[in-house]
């Protein structure tokens, strides 16, 4: 039931706030448009443990990384601790001496996500 609720909220389209750098836009895009649901249980458990009601925890709608929040014109408040999640990032390997090609691969990467209640509008943002 919780995941069905989250999926319904996640599928609603939202306006993407302009970011001041390409890197921030990319971070927000990855966070908003990712397909994997594997971190949902960890996110929900982590924020429930922080006292946030389950119905207020909506990954990819109000739970993002630091850079994704920054891209939306919000700042994580000083001293806030998020929830650690595991993701995979795209990498390119060394050049093959025989073919000259670089083989692409993905590797695990740990990151931290924050709930909207842990953020505030950035300076100058409405």
Buried (B, 14 or more C-beta within 10 A) or exposed (E): EEEEEBBEBBEEEEEEEEBEEEEBBBBBBBBBEBEEBEBBEBBBEBBEEBEBEBEEBBBBBBBBBBBBBBBBBBBBEEEBEBBEBEBEEEEEEEEEEEEEEEEEEEEEEEBBBBBBBBBEEBEEEE
